[in-house]
Amino acid sequence: MDKPLIDVKDLTIRFETPQRTFDAVRGVSFTIGREKVGIVGESGSGKSQTGRALLKLTPKVAKISAGHMRFKETDLLAASERDMRKIRGNRISMILQDPKYSLNPLMRIGQQIVEAYRLHHNSPKAEAKARALAMLESVQIRDPERVFKLYPHEVSGGMGQRIMIAMMLIPEPDLIIADEPTSALDVTVRRQVLTILDELVTRRGTGLMFISHDLNLVADFCDRVLVMYAGRIMEDLPAKDLHKAQHPYTQALLQSLPRLDVEADELTVPVRDPAWLDGPVYRNGVLA
C-alpha cells in the first residue's frame, strides 16, 4: 500500500483572546492518499481551518499543535516559511470558494496563469504561455487564446472557477485542497466543474481534499468522507457507505436533507447532544 500524502495526528488549532481561549480544531487525526476525500460539517466545525493548517495559512494569533503533521516525507510542523513557499502551489494547491477574491483584478488571466507556472518552473515565457493555453483548454474553455487576454471581471463565475482550477493545477501538485469550490455556482456549471476536477485528479493521480457542506455531492463525488463537528472528526467512512453512517450527528445531517421519495412538511432540524463534544468517534462503522 502506498504511503499517504498527508498524515495528521492529534491536530489542534487554538485561538487565544483576552476574553477566552477557543479551540477551533481539537485532536483531529486523518490521512489522505491519492484519493478524493470529502470533509463535511456545519459552518464553524473546523473544516477550512484544517485545510489551511496543512499550508500553514492560519492567522498569526492561532497556535497549531499536533503529534505529527506530515506531507510525504516533510514535517510540516517543523517546516520554515521558506520551506512552505516551496510547497504551496507547487506541491499542494488550494482552490478557494469564490474566484472573484482569488484572481488579481488588475492582471490579465493569462499573465496570472503564466506567473503561477514560472514561479515553480524555470522556463521561458513562450513555454509557460503554451502550457497555460493547454491548461485552459483542458478545463474546457473553448477559446483559450481569447480568455488568456481577458481580465477577471470579464468572465462568468463558472469560467472564473475553471480558470482557478487551471491555475492551481498547472504546477502539477501532489495534493489539491478545494474549499467549497462549487458553492457559488449554479447546478449545471457545478457539475461541469466537478467533472473537470475529477478527470484531472484521476488522470494525474493527485490527492484531493474536498471541503463542502453538501453531503449528497460529497457522497457522489468522493471516495471517502470525514464528518466534522465542533472541531472534531465524528466519523470517517467510505463515501458509498455514507447512508449507513453510525454516528448520531452524521445521521442527523442526513435526515435534515430534502428527499424526493419522502414527503415532509418540514425538514428535520438536527438536535445536538453535548456528549458529542468529547464522545467516541466512528471509523468505517466501528467505534474508534
ZASE-643503 format. One record per residue (C-alpha): residue number from 1; z, x, y. Coordinates in steps of 0.2 Angstrom, whole numbers. Each point is the difference from the previous one (the first is absolute). Example, Ala and Ser with C-alpha at 12.3 -4.5 7.8 and 13.67 -1.06 7.14 Angstrom:
<1, <39, 62, -22>>
<2, <-3, 6, 17>>
% end
This chain:
<1, <0, 0, 0>>
<2, <-5, 7, 17>>
<3, <14, 4, 12>>
<4, <3, -13, 14>>
<5, <-7, 4, 17>>
<6, <16, -7, 8>>
<7, <17, 2, -7>>
<8, <15, -7, 10>>
<9, <18, -1, -6>>
<10, <14, -9, 10>>
<11, <-9, -1, 17>>
<12, <11, -5, 14>>
<13, <-5, -3, 18>>
<14, <14, -2, 12>>
<15, <0, -5, 18>>
<16, <16, 4, 11>>
<17, <3, -8, 16>>
<18, <16, 0, 11>>
<19, <3, -18, -6>>
<20, <-3, 2, -19>>
<21, <-8, 9, -14>>
<22, <-14, -9, -9>>
<23, <-8, 6, -16>>
<24, <-18, -7, 0>>
<25, <-4, 8, -17>>
<26, <14, 2, -13>>
<27, <-2, 10, -16>>
<28, <-18, -3, -3>>
<29, <-8, 8, -15>>
<30, <-18, -1, -6>>
<31, <-15, 10, -5>>
<32, <-19, -3, 4>>
<33, <-14, 8, -10>>
<34, <-19, -3, 1>>
<35, <3, -18, 0>>
<36, <1, -15, 13>>
<37, <18, -4, 3>>
<38, <5, -15, 11>>
<39, <16, -1, 9>>
<40, <5, -17, 5>>
<41, <15, -9, 9>>
<42, <5, -9, 16>>
<43, <-1, 8, 17>>
<44, <14, 13, 2>>
<45, <2, 3, -19>>
<46, <-5, 19, 3>>
<47, <-18, 0, -6>>
<48, <-8, 9, 15>>
<49, <15, 11, 2>>
<50, <-2, 6, -18>>
<51, <-18, 4, 3>>
<52, <2, 9, 17>>
<53, <14, 10, -8>>
<54, <-12, 8, -12>>
<55, <-10, 7, 15>>
<56, <16, 3, 10>>
<57, <-5, -12, 13>>
<58, <17, -8, 3>>
<59, <7, 0, 17>>
<60, <11, 15, 5>>
<61, <16, -11, 0>>
<62, <-3, -3, -19>>
<63, <9, 11, -13>>
<64, <-10, 2, -16>>
<65, <10, 5, -16>>
<66, <-6, 0, -18>>
<67, <4, 8, -17>>
<68, <-18, 5, 1>>
<69, <-16, -5, 8>>
<70, <-15, 9, -6>>
<71, <-19, -1, 2>>
<72, <-8, 9, -15>>
<73, <9, 17, 1>>
<74, <5, -1, 18>>
<75, <18, -4, 5>>
<76, <-2, -12, 14>>
<77, <18, 1, 5>>
<78, <-1, 18, 3>>
<79, <-17, 1, 7>>
<80, <-2, 6, 18>>
<81, <-9, -10, 14>>
<82, <-14, 14, -2>>
<83, <-1, -4, -19>>
<84, <0, -19, 3>>
<85, <-15, 2, 12>>
<86, <-10, 7, -14>>
<87, <5, -14, -11>>
<88, <-3, -15, 12>>
<89, <-17, -6, 0>>
<90, <-6, 14, -12>>
<91, <10, -4, -15>>
<92, <8, -16, 4>>
<93, <-8, -13, 12>>
<94, <7, -15, 8>>
<95, <-10, -16, 4>>
<96, <10, -10, 13>>
<97, <0, -19, 3>>
<98, <-11, -2, 15>>
<99, <-15, 12, 4>>
<100, <2, -5, 19>>
<101, <16, 11, 1>>
<102, <-6, 14, -12>>
<103, <-17, 4, 8>>
<104, <-2, 9, 16>>
<105, <-7, -12, 13>>
<106, <-8, 14, 10>>
<107, <-9, 9, -14>>
<108, <-16, -6, -9>>
<109, <3, -5, -18>>
<110, <-11, 15, -7>>
<111, <10, 13, 10>>
<112, <16, -6, -7>>
<113, <-6, 0, -18>>
<114, <-8, 17, 2>>
<115, <16, 7, 8>>
<116, <10, -7, -15>>
<117, <-12, 10, -12>>
<118, <0, 16, 10>>
<119, <19, 0, 2>>
<120, <1, 4, -18>>
<121, <-17, 8, -4>>
<122, <-7, 15, 8>>
<123, <-17, -7, 2>>
<124, <-14, 0, 13>>
<125, <-2, -16, 10>>
<126, <-17, -5, -8>>
<127, <8, 0, -18>>
<128, <15, -10, 7>>
<129, <-11, -13, 8>>
<130, <-10, -1, -16>>
<131, <16, -3, -10>>
<132, <6, -13, 13>>
<133, <-16, -10, -1>>
<134, <0, 0, -19>>
<135, <18, -6, 0>>
<136, <-4, -14, 12>>
<137, <-13, -5, -12>>
<138, <11, 1, -15>>
<139, <12, -13, 9>>
<140, <-15, -12, 1>>
<141, <-4, 2, 19>>
<142, <-19, -4, 1>>
<143, <-6, 10, 14>>
<144, <12, 16, 0>>
<145, <-11, 9, 13>>
<146, <3, -14, 13>>
<147, <19, -3, -4>>
<148, <2, 19, 1>>
<149, <-4, -1, 19>>
<150, <11, -15, 3>>
<151, <17, -1, 8>>
<152, <14, -9, -9>>
<153, <0, -15, 11>>
<154, <-18, -3, -5>>
<155, <3, -4, -18>>
<156, <9, -15, -9>>
<157, <17, 1, -8>>
<158, <-8, 1, -18>>
<159, <-12, 14, 5>>
<160, <15, 9, 9>>
<161, <10, -1, -16>>
<162, <-15, 7, -10>>
<163, <-2, 14, 13>>
<164, <19, 4, -2>>
<165, <-2, 1, -19>>
<166, <-15, 12, 2>>
<167, <10, 11, 12>>
<168, <15, 1, -12>>
<169, <-11, 3, -15>>
<170, <-12, 13, 7>>
<171, <13, 14, -3>>
<172, <0, -5, -18>>
<173, <19, -2, -2>>
<174, <10, -1, -16>>
<175, <10, -15, 6>>
<176, <-3, -14, 12>>
<177, <14, -10, 8>>
<178, <-7, -17, 6>>
<179, <12, -10, 11>>
<180, <-5, -18, 1>>
<181, <-18, 5, 1>>
<182, <-8, -17, -1>>
<183, <13, -11, 8>>
<184, <-9, -1, 16>>
<185, <-17, -5, -8>>
<186, <-7, -17, -6>>
<187, <-1, -4, -18>>
<188, <-19, 5, -2>>
<189, <2, 16, 9>>
<190, <16, 4, -9>>
<191, <-8, -1, -17>>
<192, <-14, 11, 6>>
<193, <12, 13, 6>>
<194, <10, -1, -17>>
<195, <-16, 2, -10>>
<196, <-5, 16, 10>>
<197, <18, 7, -2>>
<198, <0, -3, -18>>
<199, <-17, 7, -4>>
<200, <4, 16, 11>>
<201, <18, 2, -8>>
<202, <-7, -2, -18>>
<203, <-15, 11, 2>>
<204, <10, 14, 8>>
<205, <16, -1, -11>>
<206, <11, -2, 15>>
<207, <17, -8, 0>>
<208, <4, -15, 11>>
<209, <16, -6, 7>>
<210, <-4, -18, 6>>
<211, <13, -8, 11>>
<212, <-2, -19, 2>>
<213, <9, -16, 2>>
<214, <-13, -9, -11>>
<215, <6, -1, -18>>
<216, <-16, -9, -6>>
<217, <-11, 14, 8>>
<218, <11, 14, -7>>
<219, <0, -8, -18>>
<220, <-19, -1, 0>>
<221, <-3, 16, 8>>
<222, <13, 13, -6>>
<223, <5, 8, -16>>
<224, <18, 0, 3>>
<225, <12, -9, 12>>
<226, <17, 5, 8>>
<227, <10, -14, 8>>
<228, <11, 5, 14>>
<229, <15, -9, 7>>
<230, <13, 6, 13>>
<231, <-6, 18, -1>>
<232, <0, 0, -20>>
<233, <-13, -1, -13>>
<234, <5, -16, -10>>
<235, <-13, 0, -13>>
<236, <-14, 12, -6>>
<237, <-13, -8, -12>>
<238, <-18, 0, -4>>
<239, <-10, -11, 12>>
<240, <-7, -11, -14>>
<241, <18, -4, -5>>
<242, <6, -5, 17>>
<243, <1, -19, -5>>
<244, <12, 6, -14>>
<245, <12, 8, 13>>
<246, <18, 0, -5>>
<247, <9, 4, 16>>
<248, <6, -16, 9>>
<249, <-7, 6, 17>>
<250, <-17, 3, -7>>
<251, <0, -17, -8>>
<252, <6, -8, 16>>
<253, <-15, 8, 9>>
<254, <-12, -6, -13>>
<255, <7, -18, 1>>
<256, <-2, 0, 19>>
<257, <-19, 3, -2>>
<258, <-12, -15, 2>>
<259, <-9, -5, -16>>
<260, <-15, -11, -3>>
<261, <5, -6, -17>>
<262, <18, -6, 6>>
<263, <2, -14, 14>>
<264, <15, 4, 12>>
<265, <5, -9, 16>>
<266, <9, 16, 5>>
<267, <-1, 18, -6>>
<268, <16, 7, -7>>
<269, <10, 11, 11>>
<270, <8, 15, -9>>
<271, <19, -1, -1>>
<272, <7, 18, 1>>
<273, <14, 5, -10>>
<274, <12, 14, 8>>
<275, <2, 7, -17>>
<276, <-18, 6, 1>>
<277, <4, 13, 13>>
<278, <8, 11, -13>>
<279, <-4, -8, -16>>
<280, <-10, 6, -15>>
<281, <-19, 2, 1>>
<282, <-14, -3, -13>>
<283, <-13, 12, -6>>
<284, <-13, -7, -11>>
<285, <10, -15, -4>>
<286, <16, 10, -5>>
<287, <16, 2, 10>>
<288, <0, 18, 6>>
% end
